[in-house]
Amino acid sequence: MFPNPQDALPLPPRPNLEQYKKLAKDLVKACKSDDPQVVRAWAARWVESLAKLSSLAITAEMPVRVDRWVDQVDEFARRRMSADGGLSDAQFVIARAHGFESWPRFAKHLEGLARASHVSNFEAAADAIVMGDLAALKRLLKEDAELVRARSNREHRATLLHYVSANGVEGYRQRTPQNIVEIAKLILDAGAEVDAEADVYGGGATTLGLVATSVHPERAVVQEELMGLLLGRGAEIDRGNAAGNRQSIVTACLANGRGRAAEFLSSRGARLDLESAAGVGRLDLVKTFFNRDGSLKPGASRVQVERGFLWACEYGRAEVVEFLLQQGVDIHTQANTGQTGLHWAVIGGQLETVKLLLVHGASLEAKNAYDGTALGQALWSSVYGDAGVDYVPIVELLITAGAEVEEGSLAWLAAQKGRDASSKQRISAVLRRQGART
C-alpha cells in the first residue's frame, strides 16, 4: 500500500501543476460526499487516465496493475482524508501516489520537467535505460556530465545505475532490455558510484543487491552477467543491507525466489552462515556448523537451522534436508514463515523433495498461515505460482499419498484466471479422477 516507491503512479507526458491543483480540489469535494463510492470513482478516473496518457506497455498484467493502483489510491485517500482532510491533505495524497515525499517536492519536480533541466534530463535518462535506448542515454550523459551522480526526486532517491536493476524503483519502470549490461557499462564508465545506496527496502540497497534479488534480469537471462560486471567494477559482495530488509545478500536472494543468483554469489565468495549455506545446497559447509555430537557450534543457532531447512526444501537441496532431519530439526517447523517445509517444497516445485519429506512423515494435513494444506498450496501455486513449474505431478503425488481434496476445489480452480489454461485442465482432470466434488 502507499506509500511504497514501487507502487508510484506514472506521470503523464506533459504534467501540469495547475491541473494537479484542480485534481486535489476535486478530491476534497469527493470526500465531502456521503457516498463512499465517490472517492473511488475519483481514484478510478485519475488512474485510468494516467494509464492511457503514459503510453505504458499494454500487457496481460496491465489491467491488474491499474485495478491495484485504484485500490491503493482509494484506500490511501480515505485514510488520509478521514479526519476532515483539507486541500493540503489532498495534495499530499497526490504527491505520495506519484512517489514523492511531499507536495512541495512534487511541485518542484513538475516545474523542472516543464523546461530543459537536470530534472527533465534525469527522467529522460531513466526512460532510456528501461527502454534500452543506448544512443539516447549516451547523448544525455554527454550533455549533462553530472547526471550520472544525480538522484531521483522520488522517495527512493535512486541513481541512474539503480534503474538497471529493475527493482526498488517505480514499478512501471521495472523492465530489463536485452542490452542492459551494455547500458550498465556506459553508466559505470561515465563515473557512477557502483555501491551508491537507494532508500528502498529499509535503506542501504545497492545496485548489486537489487539486481541479485530482481526477477526481471533473471527472466531476461542477463542476471549473472550483470552481477559479474558490478563485481568486476568493485561492488562489495558482503556490504551490509545491500539488498535491504536487514538480510545478507544471499539470504535476500533466497527470500525473493532467486536461487540461481544465490548460488552465483556463493560461488563468487559471498559470506554464508548456516541458513544461507543450507539454502544454496552447501552441505559441506552446513556440516561445519555442527559438533560431532550434533550440537551447534558458537555463532550458529536453532533459528538458522530451521530457516535453512525451509530454504533447502524450497530449493530442492535434498542432501541438506536429509542431513538436517538427522540433526533433529522439526519437520513441521514453520520458523515464523507461515509455511512448513512441505509447503515450501511445493511452492518451489520440488517433486523429489516432496517425496523425501513424505517418507520422513511430513503431515499432509498440516496447515500454513493461510489455513491451507500442502495440496491446497499446490492448487494455488498451479494458478499463481512460478509459471515455469509444472505442479501437476505434485498434485498427483499428494493425492496419491492420501491428501484430502477439499470440497469446492474444482469450482475454485475453474473460477481462477491463471496464466496456464492447460495446467488447470490437467489438474481438474486429476481431481475428477479422485472423485472431487465441485
C-alpha positions as CSV (number, residue, x, y, z in Angstrom):
1,M,0.0,0.0,0.0
2,F,1.0,3.6,-0.4
3,P,3.4,4.9,0.5
4,N,5.6,2.4,-1.5
5,P,8.1,3.7,-4.1
6,Q,7.4,0.7,-6.3
7,D,3.7,1.5,-6.5
8,A,4.2,5.0,-7.7
9,L,1.8,6.2,-10.4
10,P,3.3,7.3,-13.7
11,L,3.2,10.9,-14.7
12,P,1.5,12.0,-17.9
13,P,3.8,13.2,-20.8
14,R,3.3,16.9,-20.0
15,P,2.2,17.1,-16.4
16,N,0.7,20.4,-15.5
17,L,0.8,21.8,-11.9
18,E,-2.5,23.7,-12.3
19,Q,-4.3,20.6,-13.4
20,Y,-3.0,18.8,-10.3
21,K,-4.2,21.6,-8.1
22,K,-7.6,21.1,-9.6
23,L,-7.4,17.4,-9.0
24,A,-6.7,18.0,-5.3
25,K,-9.7,20.2,-5.1
26,D,-11.8,17.5,-6.7
27,L,-10.6,15.0,-4.1
28,V,-11.6,17.4,-1.3
29,K,-15.1,17.7,-2.9
30,A,-15.4,13.9,-3.3
31,C,-14.6,13.3,0.3
32,K,-17.4,15.6,1.4
33,S,-19.9,13.3,-0.2
34,D,-21.9,10.8,1.9
35,D,-21.4,8.2,-0.8
36,P,-18.2,6.3,-0.2
37,Q,-18.1,5.3,-3.9
38,V,-17.5,8.9,-4.9
39,V,-13.8,8.8,-3.7
40,R,-13.2,5.5,-5.5
41,A,-14.7,7.0,-8.7
42,W,-12.4,9.9,-8.4
43,A,-9.4,7.5,-8.0
44,A,-10.5,5.4,-10.9
45,R,-10.9,8.3,-13.3
46,W,-7.4,9.6,-12.4
47,V,-5.6,6.3,-12.5
48,E,-7.2,5.1,-15.7
49,S,-6.4,8.5,-17.4
50,L,-2.8,8.2,-16.3
51,A,-2.5,4.7,-17.7
52,K,-3.7,5.9,-21.1
53,L,-1.7,9.1,-21.2
54,S,1.6,7.5,-20.0
55,S,2.0,5.2,-23.0
56,L,2.5,2.2,-20.7
57,A,3.0,-1.1,-22.5
58,I,-0.3,-2.9,-22.9
59,T,0.3,-6.3,-21.4
60,A,-1.9,-9.0,-19.8
61,E,-0.8,-7.7,-16.5
62,M,-1.7,-4.1,-17.1
63,P,-5.4,-4.3,-16.2
64,V,-4.4,-6.0,-12.9
65,R,-1.9,-3.2,-12.2
66,V,-4.5,-0.5,-12.9
67,D,-7.0,-2.2,-10.6
68,R,-4.4,-2.4,-7.9
69,W,-3.5,1.3,-8.3
70,V,-7.1,2.2,-8.0
71,D,-7.5,0.2,-4.8
72,Q,-4.4,1.7,-3.3
73,V,-5.2,5.3,-4.2
74,D,-8.8,4.8,-2.9
75,E,-7.6,3.3,0.4
76,F,-4.8,5.9,0.9
77,A,-7.1,8.8,0.1
78,R,-9.8,7.6,2.5
79,R,-7.3,7.1,5.3
80,R,-5.6,10.4,4.9
81,M,-8.8,12.4,4.4
82,S,-10.9,10.6,7.0
83,A,-10.5,13.3,9.7
84,D,-11.9,16.3,7.8
85,G,-8.9,16.4,5.4
86,G,-8.5,19.7,3.6
87,L,-6.7,20.8,0.4
88,S,-3.2,20.2,1.9
89,D,-4.1,16.6,2.7
90,A,-5.5,16.1,-0.8
91,Q,-2.3,17.5,-2.3
92,F,-0.2,15.1,0.0
93,V,-2.2,12.1,-1.3
94,I,-1.5,13.0,-4.9
95,A,2.2,13.6,-4.2
96,R,2.7,10.4,-2.3
97,A,0.8,8.4,-5.0
98,H,3.4,9.6,-7.5
99,G,6.2,8.6,-5.2
100,F,7.2,12.0,-3.7
101,E,7.6,12.7,0.0
102,S,5.5,16.0,-0.1
103,W,3.5,18.3,-2.3
104,P,6.3,21.0,-2.4
105,R,8.8,18.3,-3.7
106,F,6.3,17.1,-6.2
107,A,5.5,20.7,-7.4
108,K,9.2,21.5,-7.7
109,H,9.7,18.3,-9.8
110,L,6.9,19.3,-12.2
111,E,8.5,22.7,-12.6
112,G,11.7,21.0,-13.5
113,L,10.0,18.8,-16.1
114,A,8.4,21.8,-17.8
115,R,11.8,23.0,-19.1
116,A,15.2,21.7,-20.1
117,S,16.8,21.0,-16.7
118,H,18.7,18.5,-14.6
119,V,15.3,17.0,-13.6
120,S,14.0,16.5,-17.1
121,N,17.4,15.1,-18.2
122,F,17.3,12.5,-15.3
123,E,13.8,11.4,-16.2
124,A,14.7,11.1,-19.8
125,A,17.8,9.0,-18.9
126,A,15.8,6.7,-16.7
127,D,13.3,6.1,-19.5
128,A,16.2,5.4,-21.9
129,I,17.6,2.8,-19.5
130,V,14.4,0.8,-19.2
131,M,13.7,1.1,-22.9
132,G,17.2,0.0,-23.9
133,D,17.9,3.2,-25.8
134,L,21.7,3.3,-25.6
135,A,22.0,6.2,-28.1
136,A,19.7,8.5,-26.1
137,L,21.5,7.6,-22.9
138,K,24.9,8.4,-24.4
139,R,23.7,11.7,-25.6
140,L,22.2,12.7,-22.2
141,L,25.3,11.7,-20.3
142,K,27.5,13.6,-22.6
143,E,25.3,16.7,-22.4
144,D,25.0,16.6,-18.6
145,A,28.2,15.3,-17.0
146,E,26.7,15.4,-13.5
147,L,23.7,13.3,-14.5
148,V,25.5,10.1,-13.6
149,R,25.8,11.2,-10.0
150,A,22.3,12.7,-9.7
151,R,19.5,11.1,-7.8
152,S,15.8,10.8,-8.4
153,N,13.5,13.4,-6.7
154,R,11.2,10.5,-5.7
155,E,11.3,9.0,-2.3
156,H,13.7,6.2,-3.2
157,R,16.4,8.6,-4.2
158,A,17.8,6.1,-6.7
159,T,20.7,6.9,-9.1
160,L,20.6,6.0,-12.8
161,L,22.6,2.9,-12.0
162,H,19.9,1.6,-9.7
163,Y,17.5,1.6,-12.6
164,V,19.4,-1.1,-14.4
165,S,18.3,-3.5,-11.6
166,A,14.6,-3.2,-12.4
167,N,14.0,-3.3,-8.7
168,G,13.0,-0.9,-6.0
169,V,12.2,1.9,-8.3
170,E,8.8,2.8,-9.6
171,G,7.1,-0.4,-10.9
172,Y,6.2,0.8,-14.4
173,R,10.0,1.3,-15.0
174,Q,11.0,-2.2,-13.8
175,R,12.0,-3.6,-17.2
176,T,15.2,-5.3,-18.4
177,P,16.1,-4.7,-22.0
178,Q,18.5,-7.2,-23.6
179,N,21.3,-4.7,-23.8
180,I,21.1,-3.8,-20.1
181,V,24.7,-5.0,-19.5
182,E,26.0,-2.6,-22.2
183,I,23.9,0.2,-20.6
184,A,25.3,-0.5,-17.2
185,K,28.9,-0.4,-18.6
186,L,28.1,3.0,-20.1
187,I,26.8,4.4,-16.8
188,L,29.8,3.0,-14.9
189,D,32.3,4.3,-17.5
190,A,30.6,7.7,-17.0
191,G,31.6,7.7,-13.4
192,A,28.7,6.2,-11.5
193,E,29.4,5.1,-7.9
194,V,29.0,1.3,-8.0
195,D,27.9,1.0,-4.4
196,A,25.6,4.0,-4.2
197,E,22.7,3.3,-1.9
198,A,19.0,3.8,-2.6
199,D,16.3,4.4,0.0
200,V,14.3,1.2,-0.6
201,Y,13.6,-1.9,1.4
202,G,14.6,-0.1,4.6
203,G,17.5,1.8,3.0
204,G,21.1,0.9,2.1
205,A,20.2,-1.0,-1.1
206,T,23.0,-1.1,-3.7
207,T,22.6,-1.9,-7.4
208,L,24.3,-5.3,-6.9
209,G,21.8,-6.2,-4.2
210,L,18.8,-5.1,-6.2
211,V,20.0,-6.9,-9.4
212,A,20.6,-10.1,-7.4
213,T,17.0,-10.1,-6.0
214,S,15.2,-8.9,-9.1
215,V,13.1,-11.2,-11.2
216,H,13.4,-9.1,-14.4
217,P,17.1,-9.6,-15.2
218,E,16.7,-13.3,-14.4
219,R,13.9,-13.7,-16.9
220,A,16.0,-11.8,-19.5
221,V,18.8,-14.2,-18.8
222,V,21.3,-11.4,-18.1
223,Q,21.4,-11.5,-14.2
224,E,24.7,-13.3,-13.8
225,E,26.4,-11.3,-16.4
226,L,25.1,-8.1,-14.9
227,M,26.2,-9.1,-11.4
228,G,29.6,-10.1,-12.7
229,L,30.0,-6.7,-14.3
230,L,29.2,-4.9,-11.0
231,L,31.5,-7.2,-9.0
232,G,34.3,-6.6,-11.6
233,R,33.8,-2.8,-11.1
234,G,34.3,-3.1,-7.4
235,A,30.8,-3.8,-5.9
236,E,31.1,-5.0,-2.4
237,I,29.6,-8.5,-2.2
238,D,29.1,-8.6,1.5
239,R,28.1,-5.0,2.0
240,G,25.6,-4.8,4.9
241,N,22.0,-4.4,3.8
242,A,22.9,-4.4,0.1
243,A,19.6,-6.0,-0.8
244,G,17.7,-4.3,2.0
245,N,15.5,-5.7,4.8
246,R,18.5,-6.3,7.1
247,Q,19.4,-9.5,5.3
248,S,22.7,-10.8,3.8
249,I,22.7,-10.7,0.0
250,V,22.5,-14.5,-0.3
251,T,19.6,-14.8,2.1
252,A,17.8,-11.9,0.3
253,C,18.1,-13.8,-2.9
254,L,16.6,-16.9,-1.3
255,A,13.8,-14.9,0.1
256,N,13.0,-13.4,-3.3
257,G,13.0,-16.7,-5.2
258,R,16.3,-16.0,-6.9
259,G,18.0,-19.3,-6.2
260,R,20.4,-19.2,-9.1
261,A,21.6,-15.7,-8.1
262,A,22.2,-17.0,-4.6
263,E,24.3,-19.8,-6.0
264,F,26.2,-17.4,-8.2
265,L,27.1,-15.1,-5.4
266,S,28.1,-18.0,-3.2
267,S,30.4,-19.2,-5.9
268,R,31.9,-15.7,-6.1
269,G,32.8,-15.7,-2.4
270,A,29.7,-14.2,-0.6
271,R,29.8,-14.9,3.1
272,L,27.5,-17.8,4.1
273,D,26.1,-18.6,7.5
274,L,24.3,-21.9,8.3
275,E,21.0,-20.6,7.0
276,S,22.2,-19.4,3.6
277,A,24.6,-22.3,3.2
278,A,21.6,-24.7,3.5
279,G,19.7,-22.6,1.0
280,V,22.3,-22.9,-1.7
281,G,22.9,-26.6,-1.0
282,R,26.4,-26.3,0.5
283,L,26.2,-29.5,2.6
284,D,29.9,-29.4,3.2
285,L,29.7,-26.0,4.8
286,V,26.4,-26.8,6.7
287,K,28.2,-29.7,8.5
288,T,30.9,-27.4,9.8
289,F,28.4,-25.6,12.0
290,F,27.7,-28.8,14.0
291,N,29.8,-30.6,16.6
292,R,30.3,-34.3,16.4
293,D,27.6,-34.9,19.0
294,G,25.1,-32.9,16.8
295,S,25.2,-29.8,18.9
296,L,25.6,-26.4,17.3
297,K,28.9,-24.6,17.3
298,P,29.1,-21.0,18.6
299,G,27.7,-18.5,16.1
300,A,25.1,-20.9,14.8
301,S,21.5,-21.0,16.1
302,R,18.4,-23.2,16.0
303,V,16.7,-20.4,14.1
304,Q,19.3,-20.7,11.4
305,V,18.8,-24.5,11.4
306,E,15.1,-24.2,10.9
307,R,15.2,-21.4,8.3
308,G,18.0,-23.2,6.5
309,F,15.8,-26.4,6.5
310,L,12.9,-24.5,4.9
311,W,15.2,-22.9,2.2
312,A,16.6,-26.3,1.5
313,C,13.1,-27.6,1.0
314,E,12.0,-24.8,-1.3
315,Y,15.1,-25.1,-3.5
316,G,15.3,-28.8,-3.6
317,R,18.6,-29.3,-1.6
318,A,17.7,-32.9,-0.8
319,E,21.0,-33.8,0.8
320,V,20.8,-30.8,3.2
321,V,17.2,-31.7,4.0
322,E,18.2,-35.2,4.9
323,F,21.1,-34.1,7.0
324,L,19.1,-31.5,9.0
325,L,16.4,-34.0,9.7
326,Q,19.1,-36.3,11.0
327,Q,20.1,-33.5,13.3
328,G,16.7,-33.4,14.8
329,V,15.1,-30.4,13.0
330,D,11.3,-30.5,13.4
331,I,9.8,-31.5,10.1
332,H,6.8,-29.3,10.8
333,T,8.6,-26.2,11.8
334,Q,7.4,-23.0,10.1
335,A,10.2,-20.8,11.7
336,N,7.8,-17.8,11.5
337,T,7.5,-18.1,7.7
338,G,3.9,-19.3,7.8
339,Q,4.7,-22.4,5.8
340,T,6.1,-25.9,6.7
341,G,8.9,-27.5,4.7
342,L,6.4,-29.5,2.7
343,H,4.6,-26.3,1.8
344,W,7.9,-24.7,0.7
345,A,8.9,-27.7,-1.3
346,V,5.5,-27.5,-3.1
347,I,5.9,-23.8,-3.8
348,G,9.4,-24.4,-5.2
349,G,8.0,-27.2,-7.4
350,Q,10.5,-29.7,-5.9
351,L,8.9,-33.0,-6.6
352,E,11.7,-35.2,-5.2
353,T,11.9,-33.1,-2.0
354,V,8.2,-33.5,-1.5
355,K,8.7,-37.3,-1.8
356,L,11.6,-37.2,0.7
357,L,9.5,-35.2,3.2
358,L,6.6,-37.6,2.9
359,V,9.0,-40.6,3.5
360,H,10.1,-38.8,6.7
361,G,6.5,-38.4,7.9
362,A,5.5,-34.9,6.9
363,S,1.8,-34.3,7.6
364,L,-0.4,-33.9,4.5
365,E,-2.9,-32.0,6.6
366,A,-0.6,-29.6,8.4
367,K,-1.9,-26.0,7.7
368,N,0.0,-22.9,6.7
369,A,-0.7,-19.4,7.9
370,Y,-3.4,-19.1,5.3
371,D,-5.2,-22.3,6.6
372,G,-4.0,-24.2,3.5
373,T,-2.7,-27.8,3.3
374,A,0.2,-28.8,1.0
375,L,-2.4,-29.8,-1.6
376,G,-4.2,-26.5,-1.2
377,Q,-0.9,-24.8,-1.7
378,A,-0.2,-26.9,-4.8
379,L,-3.5,-25.9,-6.3
380,W,-2.9,-22.2,-5.6
381,S,0.6,-22.4,-7.0
382,S,-0.6,-24.1,-10.2
383,V,-2.5,-20.9,-10.9
384,Y,-0.5,-18.1,-9.3
385,G,3.0,-19.7,-8.7
386,D,6.1,-19.9,-10.9
387,A,4.9,-20.2,-14.5
388,G,8.0,-22.3,-15.2
389,V,7.0,-25.1,-12.8
390,D,4.7,-28.0,-13.6
391,Y,2.6,-28.5,-10.4
392,V,0.5,-31.3,-11.9
393,P,2.9,-34.2,-10.8
394,I,3.0,-32.7,-7.3
395,V,-0.8,-32.6,-7.1
396,E,-1.0,-36.2,-8.2
397,L,1.7,-37.3,-5.7
398,L,-0.1,-35.6,-2.8
399,I,-3.4,-37.0,-3.6
400,T,-2.0,-40.5,-4.1
401,A,-0.3,-40.2,-0.7
402,G,-3.7,-39.5,0.9
403,A,-4.1,-35.8,0.9
404,E,-7.8,-34.8,1.4
405,V,-9.3,-32.9,-1.5
406,E,-11.4,-30.0,-0.1
407,E,-14.9,-29.7,-1.3
408,G,-15.2,-26.9,-3.8
409,S,-11.7,-27.3,-5.2
410,L,-12.8,-27.9,-8.7
411,A,-15.1,-24.9,-8.7
412,W,-12.4,-22.7,-7.2
413,L,-9.9,-23.8,-9.8
414,A,-12.4,-23.1,-12.7
415,A,-13.0,-19.6,-11.4
416,Q,-9.3,-18.6,-11.3
417,K,-7.9,-16.5,-14.1
418,G,-4.5,-18.1,-14.1
419,R,-1.8,-17.9,-16.8
420,D,-1.9,-21.6,-17.9
421,A,-5.2,-22.9,-19.0
422,S,-3.7,-26.3,-19.9
423,S,-2.3,-26.8,-16.4
424,K,-5.7,-26.0,-14.9
425,Q,-7.3,-28.5,-17.2
426,R,-4.8,-31.3,-16.3
427,I,-5.2,-30.6,-12.6
428,S,-9.0,-30.6,-12.9
429,A,-8.8,-34.0,-14.6
430,V,-6.7,-35.3,-11.7
431,L,-9.2,-34.0,-9.2
432,R,-12.1,-35.6,-11.1
433,R,-10.4,-38.9,-11.2
434,Q,-10.2,-38.7,-7.4
435,G,-14.0,-38.1,-7.3
436,A,-13.6,-34.5,-6.1
437,R,-16.9,-32.7,-5.7
438,T,-17.4,-29.2,-7.0
